Amino acid sequence: MIRTTLTLNDTVMALFQKTQFEELARERSKYCISFYVPTRKNDFNKDAAIKLKNQVSNVSKQLAEMGLKPKEIDEYLNPVQKVVDDSSIWRLVENSLIIFRSKNHFVQTSLPVEVEEFYLVSDRFYLLPLLDLFNQDDKFFILTLSLNKNMLYQATQNEITAINTTGIIPKDIAESVGTDVVQKSLGFRTGQSGGTYALYHGKGEGKDDRDLEREKYLNDIGNGLSKILEGYNQPLVVASVESTFAQFRAVSAFKHIYPKCVHGNYDDTDVKVIHEKAKQILQPYFDQIKNETKSKYTELPNNKTANIGEIVKAADDGRVDTLFVSKGHHLWGDFDRETGRADIHQEKEPMDNCLLDFAARSTFFHGGNVFVLEDDELPENNTPVNAILRY
């Protein structure tokens, strides 16, 4: 039975989840086909559709050379051909269209990552371009903050999940200072939904009282964050109007508030929009992490290597702490787990695997970090892969 996972809908791209990646990484099948097509956001992408059409044609020829009959080839490629012909899909894609097809899987996704035009037929899917999305050093938190409501989220560059704060963080200012106080000093009305307080200041009300109530509310949120996020040192990005953010930073006991915020009122905004804006603000932070990790590699006297054979075996053994891989580079061959040897081919042979992809996914599954970088960004850029070893 074919399992279909589509991450395109009529309005917004869904996030590619880590569980989806793990399921694809575990797939072993006689014919696992991977398609990567670079695209342009908010464009008709006619050229990209032609590229995928050509990839489908080339894969069809490869499968025929491997002995598959026309009917078998059609079973594999008809779902992909439907993507080629569906103009509505091409208007929704972000920076890439990626498709994985095997006997039991058909997964189609569009992601905000740049990819090279590439396809592969092997016994496992080619996943290296996706691994940088799940880097363990890219975790952060988002707080949407206003007097009417707040929400806390844990996020990576590709995922976002709401955190339950009930009973620890007040949901709005009324829950912090009490509805009686809000009625007397601010006035309030309950929205039609029954859950949102819209605050209105009456003429002649004392500004000091209002500021004290706001201060208590924001201080309560900060104290709650310190409890919920105890032990975490990842940054918290706040989405709020500037005045609220400034006061929150001034009174909050929470120590990891990122100095820049996502400016605006986001009470009724899709969290995916906030997530994208938060990532843009945090880009210098992510770059700093990469640079610090690269410096660590350079400074280490031992426990590092740029030898592909050693790296592949170490990754399979779970000994790679951090892997740096050259973007768009391929090393073809296979790895024999019994002998612990990597067989590297000068040219790609039928059903070969990319050893860089193998090393990266093995590192990922053993809890290591994977950075996919340009050639000149690698700590040792005379080879396509560097590794910091655990031991």
Protein Blocks (a to p, Z undefined) as FASTA:
>chain_A
ZZdddfbdfkbccdddfklmmmmmmpccfbdcdddddddehiaklmmmmmmmmmmmmmmm
mmmmnopafklmmmmmmmmmmmmmmmklmmmpckbccddddfkbccddddfbdcdddddd
dfbdcfklmmmmmgcklgccdddddfkbccdddddfkbccdddfehkacfbfklmnopkl
mmmmnopaddfkopaccddddehiafklmmmmmmmmmmmmmmmmmmmmgoiacdcddddd
fklmmmmmmmpmbfkbcfbdcedjfklgcfklmmmmmmmmmmmmmmmmmmmmmmmmmmpm
ghpafbfklmmmmmmnopafbdcddehiaceddddfknopacddfbdcehiacfklmmmm
mmmmnopacddddfklpmblmbcbdcddfZZ
